[in-house]
Amino acid sequence: VELAKAWRSEKYLRRLEATMIVADANQSLELTGNGDVLEPQPSSGGDILGIGSGGNYAVAAARALIDRPDTEAEEIVRDAMKIASDLCVYTNHDYIVEIITIQGKGGLSTTTTNEGKPEEGVQMIANAV
């Protein structure tokens, strides 16, 4: 929330039309360029957020895939991004998956991967390149 306030009050950032996803071990939020803080729609598998031109396609695909048994988070993210890339003319198949892992009391680490299984990740992020 403090980041959203700073974004709204900063002279140069005030006119920036951008969206950002922020997350910690317990919650994921979307920050808009207007300073709005948005919570994700509730889903059975946890927080699912998407931004950018293909974000809504990726979120819809991830929601459909989240209940598949024996499916890792990374596989869901990759499949959702592939579906979004196929549907949205502004989204391509070049993306990077970042795995955010909780370490101890609230510490986070990230791992960038393009293949293989992740460690016990709590958040999966796909960045379109």
N, C-alpha and C positions, 0 to 999 in steps of 0.2 A: 504494500500500500504506500509505503514511503517513496518507493521508486516511481510509482504513478503520480504522486504529488509533485515530486521533483520534475518529472517529465512535463507535467502540465504547466508548471511555473517557470521553467527555464526558457529564456527568450528565444534561443535558436531551436530548441526541441519542440516548442509549443506548436509550430507549424509542420512538424514532421508527421507525415501520414504513414505510420508503420504499425506493426503489430508484433508483440513479443510474447513468448510463452516462458513463464517462470515456474519453477517447481522446487519443492524440498521433499523430504521423506514422507510427509503426510498429505501434501496438497499440491495441486497443479492449478495455475491461473493463467489467464490471457490478459495482457495489458494492451490497450489500444492507444493510438496517437492522441486521442482526446482525453486520455487519463482515466478511462473506464477500466475497472477491474472485473473481469468476467469469470465465473466459475463454470466448469464443464457440466454438460448434461449428465445426470446420474446413469451409470451403466453397471451391469453385473460384474464386469471384469476390472473395474477401476476407472480412473480418469482417462478419457480419450479426448485429445485436443488436436486440432489441425489449423494451420494458417496458410495463407498464400492462395494462389489461384486454384490449386487442386486440393486445398485443405478439406473442403466439405466432402469431396469424393473419397479422400483417404479416411476421414472419420467415419463415413457411412460404411465403407468396406471393412474397417477395423471392428466396428460394432457387429457386423454380420459374422466376422471370423472369430471373435473373442470367445465364443462358447464352444468352439471345436475342442474335443478332448485331446490331450497329449500334444498340444501345440504351444511352442515356446513364444514368448513375447517378440523376439526378433523375427521369427517367421511370420507372425501376424503383421508386424510393421512392414516387412518387405513385400508381402502379398498385397497389403493395402496400398502401398506406394505404387506397385505395379498396376493395380486396377486404376488408381487415380491417374497415372501416366497414360494409360490407354484411353481414358475418358476425356481428359482435359487437354485441349490443344496447347495450353501455355505451360504444361508440366511435362518434363521429359523423363527418361529412364535413368538419368545420372543423378544419384543421390548418395549420401553418406549416412550410415546409421551410427548413432552415438548411444552407448549404454551407460547409464548413470547408476552407480552402485553405492549403497549405504555402507559406510565404514564407522563402526562404533557409534558414539552419541552424536548423530546428526552430521557427521563428516561425509562428504560425497566425493566420489572420484568418477571420471569419465573414461570410457574406452571407445575408440573409433574402430569400427570393424566393417568389412565388406564381405566377409565369408566366415563360416564356422559358427559354432554355438557360443553364446556369451556366458559369462559367469552369472551368478544370481543377480540379475539386473532388476531394479525396481521401476525404472523409467526408460522408455525407449523413445528416441528422437530420430526422425529421418529428416535430414537437411537436403533440399533440392539444390543441385549445383548449377 
